[in-house]
Amino acid sequence: MKIENIKTLGELKKSGYISKSIKDELRSNLRDKIKSGNPTFEGVHGFENTVIPELERAILSRHNINLLGLRGQAKTRLARKMIELLDEYIPFVTGSEINDDPLQPISRFAKDIIEIKGDETPISWLHRSDRFFEKLATPDVTVADLIGDVDPIKAANLKLSYADDRVIHFGMIPRANRCIFVINELPDLQARIQVALFNILQEGDIQIRGFKLRMPLDMQFVFTANPEDYTNRGSIVTPLKDRIGSQILTHYPETIKIARTITEQEAKLDTAQSDMVYVPSLARDLLEQISFEARESEYIDNKSGVSARLSITALENLLSTAERRALKSGEDKTTLRLSDFMGIIPAITGKVELVYEGEQEGAAVVAQHLLGDAIHTFFPAYFPKIEKLEKLDEKTPYTDIIEWFFAESGFELLDDCSDEEYERILGSIVPLEVLIKKYQPQLEKEDKFFMKEFILWGLVEYKKLSKDRFSEGYQFKDIYGSFISKL
């Protein structure tokens, strides 16, 4: 007999069902997962040797948990993944507002109905997907919202005085009994509201308008917060921190490979879009490097963090930029260009908090600096390093390219030119082809023109060529010719 088909308390007792607290549930199921070698938090990348082991230890220790980290570090996702460690179904007294365990009732409603109906007490089953409650801490949250309050309408309908505990309307926390309850951005919760959580976390009782109810709520609390030195709206009060069993520090992806995995997993890309636009591997790496550069940039407040959502939305914008260009040109397929990266600027500007110097530069200019920094970082991994100081008349791997620009006075590359025109222009610079054959002989044919453009942007970043932006595209020139033309 399936447990969900058990409908009364008597049937539940006969089935041999044993009540477990939610923390024991999580612990037991985690033990089974670890023993079997199955991943415990599937789909969360980069935390395998840092955050996840600490989270597993906290669950095995039956702790309430505080996930502390900057924005976009998968704190809420980790909390939501915890429901996979719950039993699939648990029984509760039908009609109970607080999911009373039929074998261990704690509310007056459940105790009364069991006393009256005994083994005929009706029970229902709660699926684990319904055992997750989440509340974003905002300054307007009240004790009544979280804990509860006296309900005058209920008192009037039941003709009870305010001294009767049956007039209480339970808040979100009692209603989340036997569930995972997440409070996001805990420091934003007013200090007096945080104080209201003390007894729930430690003693298990709740107080509502003078009623002291001994209700041993069975809950798994998970809190999320930004580091306190960043959030200026408040902090976690010390006695509350003392009652939270484990505080776990999250972090951003530590490698480009992990960052790419997260971005490709989370980006919402249309199938037609993905089929239309070919994205070279170098382009994906550059996109991730922009976030890495932003976290180190002197223009950006590193205490606020740079969310992983920057790379996700930037990838979506990047493909949309190439898609729009191809549609305007009447082409069915296209390859991403480095100049398409200008389309990701709106995805960057809204996700970084600038310091004073950054505000002076302007968000869009800072975004362009980040792209330039990413190219500057990657260039030596593909081609010989360009030294700051070179001997006069010394021939370098880039001399032929620079001389081509000096002789040809440069060229213009329009944002919306057709693929045929784009390839014709870059193909006319013969030294680019020679450089790629020598230093990147294994390069895929589809990636060749993106790599040619990458070389040009790289030479600009290393001050060997100049690049000017105009309304419809870019102009690349020999740096000295550009300088002379301005005189």
ROTORDO-683991 format. One record per residue (C-alpha): residue in one letter; chain; x, y, z. Coordinates in Angstrom, 3 decimals. Each point is the difference from the previous one (the first is absolute). Layout:
<sites>
("A","A",(X,Y,Z));
...
</sites>
This chain:
<sites>
("M","A",(0.000,0.000,0.000));
("K","A",(1.371,3.375,-1.014));
("I","A",(0.394,2.327,2.950));
("E","A",(-1.937,2.726,-1.833));
("N","A",(-3.055,-2.324,0.031));
("I","A",(-0.054,-0.033,3.808));
("K","A",(-2.850,2.302,0.988));
("T","A",(-0.473,-0.364,3.772));
("L","A",(2.133,0.102,3.126));
("G","A",(-0.823,-3.665,0.736));
("E","A",(1.271,-1.104,-3.419));
("L","A",(3.152,2.066,0.515));
("K","A",(0.728,-1.718,3.316));
("K","A",(-0.546,-3.457,-1.550));
("S","A",(2.395,0.819,-2.843));
("G","A",(2.849,0.351,2.496));
("Y","A",(0.727,3.583,-1.020));
("I","A",(2.569,1.640,2.300));
("S","A",(0.074,3.767,0.428));
("K","A",(3.263,1.803,-0.666));
("S","A",(0.935,3.628,0.492));
("I","A",(0.827,1.898,-3.184));
("K","A",(3.653,0.266,1.031));
("D","A",(0.153,-3.796,0.471));
("E","A",(-1.702,-0.424,-3.384));
("L","A",(2.621,2.150,-1.702));
("R","A",(2.799,-1.743,1.867));
("S","A",(-1.234,-3.510,-0.810));
("N","A",(-0.538,0.657,-3.704));
("L","A",(3.337,1.812,-0.272));
("R","A",(1.756,-2.995,1.562));
("D","A",(-1.573,-2.244,-2.641));
("K","A",(1.071,2.308,-2.829));
("I","A",(3.564,0.248,1.247));
("K","A",(0.209,-3.791,0.412));
("S","A",(-1.303,-0.578,-3.532));
("G","A",(2.457,2.507,-1.467));
("N","A",(-2.786,2.063,-1.592));
("P","A",(0.491,3.787,-0.193));
("T","A",(-1.847,1.732,2.823));
("F","A",(-0.499,3.400,-1.604));
("E","A",(-0.162,-0.777,-3.710));
("G","A",(0.146,2.991,-2.332));
("V","A",(2.030,2.148,2.414));
("H","A",(3.501,0.353,-1.425));
("G","A",(3.293,1.138,1.509));
("F","A",(-0.880,-0.807,3.622));
("E","A",(0.927,-3.706,-0.059));
("N","A",(3.067,0.392,2.230));
("T","A",(-0.971,3.099,1.961));
("V","A",(-3.637,0.906,0.722));
("I","A",(-1.745,-3.340,-0.523));
("P","A",(2.147,-1.989,2.502));
("E","A",(-0.665,2.696,2.615));
("L","A",(-3.719,-0.064,-0.772));
("E","A",(-0.053,-3.791,0.280));
("R","A",(1.735,0.187,3.390));
("A","A",(-2.553,2.573,1.180));
("I","A",(-2.906,-2.241,-1.055));
("L","A",(1.568,-3.048,1.651));
("S","A",(0.379,2.133,3.154));
("R","A",(-3.716,0.996,-0.153));
("H","A",(0.921,3.679,-0.093));
("N","A",(-1.955,3.011,-1.146));
("I","A",(2.127,1.605,-2.704));
("N","A",(1.065,3.468,-1.092));
("L","A",(1.375,0.255,-3.550));
("L","A",(2.200,3.085,-0.107));
("G","A",(1.215,1.360,-3.306));
("L","A",(-0.215,2.678,-2.675));
("R","A",(-2.851,0.197,-2.467));
("G","A",(-0.243,-2.632,-2.709));
("Q","A",(1.814,-2.751,1.920));
("A","A",(-2.802,-2.616,-0.130));
("K","A",(-1.019,0.429,3.658));
("T","A",(-3.736,-0.288,-0.657));
("R","A",(0.538,-2.808,-2.491));
("L","A",(1.840,-2.040,2.641));
("A","A",(-2.887,0.537,2.414));
("R","A",(-2.574,-1.069,-2.601));
("K","A",(2.042,-3.096,-0.833));
("M","A",(-0.385,-1.164,3.602));
("I","A",(-3.585,-1.117,-0.676));
("E","A",(1.475,-2.903,-1.993));
("L","A",(1.313,-1.365,3.324));
("L","A",(-3.514,-0.170,1.505));
("D","A",(-2.219,-3.097,0.044));
("E","A",(-2.345,-0.018,-2.982));
("Y","A",(-3.152,0.169,2.164));
("I","A",(-0.790,0.641,3.652));
("P","A",(-3.410,-0.387,1.717));
("F","A",(-1.814,2.858,1.739));
("V","A",(-3.356,0.432,1.711));
("T","A",(-2.500,1.050,-2.669));
("G","A",(-0.983,3.636,0.443));
("S","A",(2.966,0.905,2.199));
("E","A",(1.392,3.450,-0.715));
("I","A",(3.456,-1.010,1.206));
("N","A",(0.384,-3.484,-1.550));
("D","A",(-0.402,-1.830,3.341));
("D","A",(1.651,-3.402,0.164));
("P","A",(-2.910,-2.429,0.736));
("L","A",(2.227,-1.941,2.418));
("Q","A",(1.402,3.111,1.726));
("P","A",(-2.611,2.807,-0.265));
("I","A",(0.940,3.409,1.400));
("S","A",(-2.929,2.300,-0.863));
("R","A",(-3.228,0.219,1.967));
("F","A",(-1.978,-0.772,-3.176));
("A","A",(1.836,-3.293,-0.632));
("K","A",(-0.049,-1.105,3.632));
("D","A",(-3.752,0.652,0.260));
("I","A",(-0.885,-1.835,-3.204));
("I","A",(2.136,-3.031,0.952));
("E","A",(-1.597,-0.065,3.446));
("I","A",(-3.470,0.006,-1.590));
("K","A",(0.554,-2.336,-2.988));
("G","A",(2.873,-2.151,1.192));
("D","A",(1.189,-2.453,-2.647));
("E","A",(-2.597,1.342,-2.415));
("T","A",(1.780,3.351,-0.152));
("P","A",(0.384,0.833,-3.717));
("I","A",(3.553,0.558,-1.232));
("S","A",(1.442,1.412,-3.208));
("W","A",(3.422,-0.216,-1.598));
("L","A",(2.338,2.904,-0.714));
("H","A",(2.421,-0.315,-2.928));
("R","A",(3.556,1.255,0.485));
("S","A",(-0.478,2.600,-2.754));
("D","A",(-2.563,1.702,2.281));
("R","A",(2.367,0.063,2.977));
("F","A",(2.069,3.005,-1.016));
("F","A",(-0.863,3.492,1.216));
("E","A",(1.955,3.097,-0.933));
("K","A",(-0.204,3.561,1.265));
("L","A",(2.021,2.957,-1.251));
("A","A",(0.919,2.195,2.973));
("T","A",(-1.167,3.546,-0.594));
("P","A",(-0.328,2.901,2.453));
("D","A",(-3.809,-0.275,-0.026));
("V","A",(-0.095,-3.607,1.287));
("T","A",(-1.792,-0.183,3.356));
("V","A",(-0.097,-2.478,2.872));
("A","A",(-3.610,-0.716,-0.980));
("D","A",(1.127,-1.018,-3.505));
("L","A",(2.578,-2.464,1.301));
("I","A",(-1.373,-1.220,3.352));
("G","A",(-3.688,0.887,0.088));
("D","A",(-2.589,2.264,1.631));
("V","A",(-3.412,0.010,1.620));
("D","A",(-2.722,-0.134,-2.668));
("P","A",(-3.049,2.087,1.090));
("I","A",(-2.139,-1.368,-2.838));
("K","A",(0.679,-3.569,1.107));
("A","A",(-0.824,1.011,3.591));
("A","A",(-3.306,1.529,-1.114));
("N","A",(-0.989,-2.965,-2.208));
("L","A",(0.795,-2.545,2.707));
("K","A",(-1.396,2.256,2.747));
("L","A",(3.170,-0.325,2.011));
("S","A",(1.828,2.525,2.171));
("Y","A",(3.453,1.255,-0.876));
("A","A",(1.286,-2.045,2.949));
("D","A",(-0.736,-3.260,-1.859));
("D","A",(2.927,-1.388,-2.025));
("R","A",(-2.385,-1.107,-2.752));
("V","A",(-0.215,3.614,-1.203));
("I","A",(3.660,-0.060,-1.067));
("H","A",(0.830,0.315,-3.689));
("F","A",(3.313,-1.757,-0.624));
("G","A",(2.690,1.758,-2.039));
("M","A",(2.305,-1.429,-2.655));
("I","A",(2.377,-1.784,2.358));
("P","A",(-2.564,-2.124,1.927));
("R","A",(-1.708,-0.803,-3.320));
("A","A",(3.367,-1.284,-1.233));
("N","A",(0.190,-2.567,2.811));
("R","A",(1.835,-3.151,-1.181));
("C","A",(1.334,1.932,-2.999));
("I","A",(3.141,1.796,-1.148));
("F","A",(-0.391,3.724,0.681));
("V","A",(2.349,2.416,-1.765));
("I","A",(0.426,3.661,0.912));
("N","A",(1.941,1.757,-2.738));
("E","A",(2.135,3.079,0.729));
("L","A",(-0.265,-0.433,3.776));
("P","A",(1.820,3.280,0.888));
("D","A",(-2.840,1.934,-1.672));
("L","A",(-2.378,-1.326,2.672));
("Q","A",(-0.475,2.607,2.718));
("A","A",(1.803,-0.811,3.255));
("R","A",(-3.254,-0.273,1.985));
("I","A",(-1.281,-2.588,-2.517));
("Q","A",(3.240,-1.963,0.261));
("V","A",(-0.470,-0.050,3.795));
("A","A",(-3.393,-1.670,-0.530));
("L","A",(1.844,-2.977,-1.518));
("F","A",(2.083,-0.698,3.121));
("N","A",(-2.456,-2.301,1.776));
("I","A",(-1.003,-1.810,-3.183));
("L","A",(3.605,-0.882,-0.766));
("Q","A",(1.026,-0.973,3.523));
("E","A",(-2.948,-0.874,2.247));
("G","A",(-2.624,-0.849,-2.596));
("D","A",(-2.809,2.080,1.473));
("I","A",(-1.768,2.963,-1.565));
("Q","A",(-1.611,3.026,1.615));
("I","A",(-2.906,1.822,-1.629));
("R","A",(-1.574,3.051,1.638));
("G","A",(0.628,-1.275,3.510));
("F","A",(-0.816,-3.646,-0.776));
("K","A",(2.940,-2.236,0.862));
("L","A",(-0.536,-3.173,-1.955));
("R","A",(2.256,-2.969,0.568));
("M","A",(0.047,-1.095,-3.611));
("P","A",(3.186,-1.913,-0.804));
("L","A",(0.034,0.912,-3.677));
("D","A",(1.932,-2.460,-2.122));
("M","A",(1.843,2.051,-2.608));
("Q","A",(3.162,0.290,-1.982));
("F","A",(1.006,3.659,-0.210));
("V","A",(2.286,1.233,-2.761));
("F","A",(1.025,3.652,-0.059));
("T","A",(1.836,1.815,-2.761));
("A","A",(1.918,3.249,0.376));
("N","A",(2.560,2.234,-1.618));
("P","A",(3.137,0.596,2.079));
("E","A",(-0.803,2.541,2.689));
("D","A",(2.802,2.334,-1.005));
("Y","A",(-1.847,0.541,-3.286));
("T","A",(-3.659,0.328,0.915));
("N","A",(-0.623,3.434,1.468));
("R","A",(-3.637,-0.621,0.753));
("G","A",(0.565,-2.028,3.152));
("S","A",(1.780,-3.018,1.429));
("I","A",(-0.742,-3.334,1.602));
("V","A",(-0.430,0.560,3.739));
("T","A",(2.612,-1.896,1.997));
("P","A",(-2.358,-2.196,2.102));
("L","A",(-1.705,-1.179,-3.187));
("K","A",(3.345,-0.898,-1.585));
("D","A",(0.781,-1.922,3.171));
("R","A",(-3.124,-2.124,-0.514));
("I","A",(0.816,-0.907,-3.619));
("G","A",(1.976,-3.242,0.008));
("S","A",(2.174,0.389,-3.113));
("Q","A",(1.033,3.035,-2.009));
("I","A",(1.256,-0.992,-3.434));
("L","A",(1.894,2.338,-2.339));
("T","A",(-0.825,-0.232,-3.705));
("H","A",(2.202,1.289,-2.832));
("Y","A",(0.069,0.719,-3.726));
("P","A",(1.227,-2.575,-2.576));
("E","A",(3.758,-0.381,0.266));
("T","A",(0.696,-0.971,-3.622));
("I","A",(-1.255,0.979,-3.444));
("K","A",(-1.046,-3.616,-0.636));
("I","A",(-2.315,-0.082,3.034));
("A","A",(-1.386,3.444,-0.850));
("R","A",(-0.769,-1.155,-3.554));
("T","A",(-1.807,-3.076,1.282));
("I","A",(-2.213,2.162,2.236));
("T","A",(-0.732,2.538,-2.745));
("E","A",(-0.871,-2.627,-2.606));
("Q","A",(-2.236,-1.789,2.501));
("E","A",(-1.889,3.130,1.062));
("A","A",(-0.228,2.084,-3.195));
("K","A",(-3.465,-0.047,-1.554));
("L","A",(0.794,-0.449,-3.673));
("D","A",(-2.518,-0.602,-2.756));
("T","A",(0.736,-3.121,-2.084));
("A","A",(-0.344,1.955,-3.237));
("Q","A",(2.452,2.567,1.359));
("S","A",(2.550,-2.662,0.965));
("D","A",(-0.340,-1.647,-3.418));
("M","A",(0.429,3.302,-1.825));
("V","A",(3.042,1.339,1.870));
("Y","A",(3.274,-1.905,0.241));
("V","A",(1.955,1.050,3.102));
("P","A",(3.768,-0.685,0.008));
("S","A",(1.396,-1.441,3.225));
("L","A",(2.281,3.034,0.388));
("A","A",(-3.062,2.277,-0.016));
("R","A",(-1.558,-1.938,2.889));
("D","A",(3.257,0.210,1.959));
("L","A",(0.283,3.736,-0.622));
("L","A",(-3.548,0.484,1.212));
("E","A",(0.816,-1.700,3.318));
("Q","A",(3.287,1.874,0.331));
("I","A",(-1.949,3.276,-0.027));
("S","A",(-1.581,-0.972,3.346));
("F","A",(3.408,-0.969,1.395));
("E","A",(1.408,3.367,-1.102));
("A","A",(-2.980,1.815,1.520));
("R","A",(0.652,-1.592,3.403));
("E","A",(3.524,1.446,-0.054));
("S","A",(-0.754,3.312,-1.695));
("E","A",(0.979,3.254,1.687));
("Y","A",(-3.213,1.544,-1.346));
("I","A",(-2.339,-2.489,1.693));
("D","A",(-0.849,-0.405,3.687));
("N","A",(1.304,-3.513,0.689));
("K","A",(-1.857,-0.142,3.332));
("S","A",(-3.287,-0.038,-1.892));
("G","A",(1.140,-2.901,-2.179));
("V","A",(-0.612,-0.757,-3.671));
("S","A",(-2.794,-2.520,-0.354));
("A","A",(0.239,-3.133,-2.149));
("R","A",(-3.180,1.373,-1.580));
("L","A",(2.196,2.510,-1.856));
("S","A",(1.496,-2.753,-2.182));
("I","A",(-3.377,-1.699,-0.436));
("T","A",(-1.829,3.094,-1.266));
("A","A",(3.077,1.080,-1.981));
("L","A",(-0.010,-3.315,-1.910));
("E","A",(-3.697,0.450,-0.770));
("N","A",(0.672,3.548,-1.255));
("L","A",(3.024,-1.136,-1.979));
("L","A",(-1.934,-2.585,-1.976));
("S","A",(-2.888,2.426,-0.507));
("T","A",(2.420,2.579,-1.422));
("A","A",(1.335,-2.497,-2.556));
("E","A",(-3.524,-1.260,-0.741));
("R","A",(-1.298,3.520,-0.650));
("R","A",(2.944,0.730,-2.297));
("A","A",(-0.600,-3.204,-1.991));
("L","A",(-3.732,0.703,-0.320));
("K","A",(0.694,3.510,-1.321));
("S","A",(2.416,-1.462,-2.565));
("G","A",(-2.473,-2.693,-1.031));
("E","A",(2.339,-2.820,1.050));
("D","A",(-1.101,-3.344,1.457));
("K","A",(3.222,-0.645,1.903));
("T","A",(2.826,2.117,1.311));
("T","A",(3.107,-0.183,2.151));
("L","A",(0.411,2.197,3.034));
("R","A",(2.355,2.961,-0.394));
("L","A",(2.066,1.793,2.592));
("S","A",(-1.755,3.237,-0.940));
("D","A",(-3.281,-1.667,1.084));
("F","A",(1.270,0.332,3.570));
("M","A",(-1.156,3.647,-0.087));
("G","A",(-3.495,-1.458,0.345));
("I","A",(0.706,-1.281,3.519));
("I","A",(0.625,3.455,1.495));
("P","A",(-3.612,0.313,1.302));
("A","A",(0.447,-3.353,1.779));
("I","A",(3.096,1.325,1.784));
("T","A",(-0.982,3.552,0.929));
("G","A",(-2.951,-1.014,2.180));
("K","A",(1.892,-2.677,1.912));
("V","A",(3.049,1.830,1.298));
("E","A",(0.212,2.640,2.716));
("L","A",(2.547,2.618,-0.942));
("V","A",(2.330,1.803,2.366));
("Y","A",(0.594,3.751,-0.460));
("E","A",(2.614,-0.503,-2.736));
("G","A",(-2.364,-2.287,-1.873));
("E","A",(-2.837,2.526,0.210));
("Q","A",(2.332,2.593,-1.488));
("E","A",(0.807,-2.308,-2.925));
("G","A",(-3.613,-1.039,-0.551));
("A","A",(-1.506,-3.513,0.159));
("A","A",(0.162,-0.633,-3.767));
("V","A",(3.670,1.035,-0.179));
("V","A",(0.810,-2.242,2.979));
("A","A",(-1.721,-2.896,-1.795));
("Q","A",(2.205,0.585,-3.062));
("H","A",(3.071,0.129,2.261));
("L","A",(-0.968,-3.414,1.392));
("L","A",(-0.192,-1.508,-3.498));
("G","A",(3.392,1.512,-0.816));
("D","A",(1.481,-1.369,3.236));
("A","A",(-1.353,-3.477,-0.801));
("I","A",(1.614,0.082,-3.458));
("H","A",(3.263,1.303,1.510));
("T","A",(0.010,-2.912,2.482));
("F","A",(-0.737,-2.697,-2.589));
("F","A",(2.246,1.179,-2.845));
("P","A",(3.321,-1.448,1.305));
("A","A",(-1.637,-3.428,0.344));
("Y","A",(-0.464,-0.183,-3.786));
("F","A",(2.811,2.091,-1.493));
("P","A",(3.512,1.130,0.981));
("K","A",(0.113,2.507,2.813));
("I","A",(0.382,3.621,-1.037));
("E","A",(2.714,1.656,2.035));
("K","A",(-0.487,3.559,1.219));
("L","A",(3.487,0.980,-1.087));
("E","A",(1.294,-1.154,-3.376));
("K","A",(3.216,0.844,-1.776));
("L","A",(-0.303,2.470,-2.850));
("D","A",(-0.445,-1.717,-3.402));
("E","A",(-0.141,-3.429,1.680));
("K","A",(-2.270,-2.356,-1.964));
("T","A",(-2.740,-1.632,2.061));
("P","A",(-2.737,-2.515,-0.928));
("Y","A",(-2.320,3.015,-0.392));
("T","A",(2.209,2.226,-2.137));
("D","A",(-1.596,-1.071,-3.310));
("I","A",(-3.497,0.715,1.304));
("I","A",(0.973,3.447,1.276));
("E","A",(1.769,0.794,-3.294));
("W","A",(-3.124,-1.068,-1.916));
("F","A",(-2.043,2.538,1.933));
("F","A",(2.641,2.676,-0.562));
("A","A",(-0.071,-0.668,-3.751));
("E","A",(-3.779,-0.379,-0.363));
("S","A",(-1.027,2.753,2.455));
("G","A",(-2.243,-2.468,1.812));
("F","A",(-3.614,-1.027,-0.690));
("E","A",(-3.543,0.318,1.312));
("L","A",(-1.978,-2.924,1.373));
("L","A",(-3.754,0.702,0.148));
("D","A",(-2.109,-1.624,2.721));
("D","A",(-2.701,-1.215,-2.399));
("C","A",(2.067,-0.948,-3.039));
("S","A",(-0.788,-3.365,-1.571));
("D","A",(2.089,-3.060,0.766));
("E","A",(1.340,0.100,-3.558));
("E","A",(1.203,3.599,0.407));
("Y","A",(1.383,-0.718,3.494));
("E","A",(2.042,-2.948,-1.257));
("R","A",(1.184,1.955,-3.093));
("I","A",(1.327,2.859,2.140));
("L","A",(1.822,-2.197,2.530));
("G","A",(1.184,-2.346,-2.747));
("S","A",(1.711,2.898,-1.743));
("I","A",(2.449,0.333,2.918));
("V","A",(2.352,-2.796,-1.066));
("P","A",(2.396,0.280,3.009));
("L","A",(-2.899,-1.023,2.304));
("E","A",(-0.302,-3.315,-1.842));
("V","A",(3.763,-0.564,0.247));
("L","A",(0.012,0.693,3.773));
("I","A",(-2.878,-2.422,0.643));
("K","A",(1.583,-2.788,-2.064));
("K","A",(3.248,0.348,1.940));
("Y","A",(-1.320,0.273,3.553));
("Q","A",(-3.492,-1.574,-0.166));
("P","A",(0.334,-2.721,-2.656));
("Q","A",(-2.706,-2.185,1.575));
("L","A",(-2.635,2.759,-0.055));
("E","A",(-3.425,-1.079,-1.276));
("K","A",(-0.978,1.508,-3.344));
("E","A",(-3.185,1.485,1.509));
("D","A",(2.044,1.880,2.617));
("K","A",(2.522,1.556,-2.401));
("F","A",(-1.647,3.373,-0.622));
("F","A",(-0.851,0.510,3.666));
("M","A",(3.677,-0.664,0.768));
("K","A",(1.078,2.534,-2.644));
("E","A",(-2.170,2.660,1.620));
("F","A",(1.324,-1.066,3.415));
("I","A",(3.572,0.660,-1.195));
("L","A",(-0.943,3.513,-1.109));
("W","A",(-1.734,0.804,3.304));
("G","A",(2.977,-1.482,1.851));
("L","A",(2.465,2.206,-1.882));
("V","A",(-2.164,2.979,0.895));
("E","A",(0.103,-0.945,3.697));
("Y","A",(3.797,-0.295,-0.199));
("K","A",(0.227,3.427,-1.684));
("K","A",(1.210,-1.326,-3.365));
("L","A",(-3.098,1.105,-1.941));
("S","A",(-2.723,2.548,0.621));
("K","A",(-3.750,-0.620,-0.034));
("D","A",(-2.638,2.729,-0.267));
("R","A",(-3.700,-0.518,0.533));
("F","A",(-2.484,1.798,-2.241));
("S","A",(-3.780,-0.323,-0.155));
("E","A",(-0.077,-2.959,-2.398));
("G","A",(3.153,-1.926,0.838));
("Y","A",(3.747,0.154,0.614));
("Q","A",(2.987,1.429,-1.787));
("F","A",(3.378,-1.712,0.492));
("K","A",(3.162,1.971,-0.812));
("D","A",(3.741,-0.017,0.412));
("I","A",(0.570,1.723,3.326));
("Y","A",(2.525,2.520,-1.345));
("G","A",(-2.069,0.810,-3.060));
("S","A",(-2.936,0.597,2.285));
("F","A",(2.100,2.300,2.139));
("I","A",(1.261,1.980,-3.039));
("S","A",(-3.548,0.370,-1.371));
("K","A",(-1.057,1.694,3.231));
("L","A",(2.744,2.638,-0.237));
</sites>
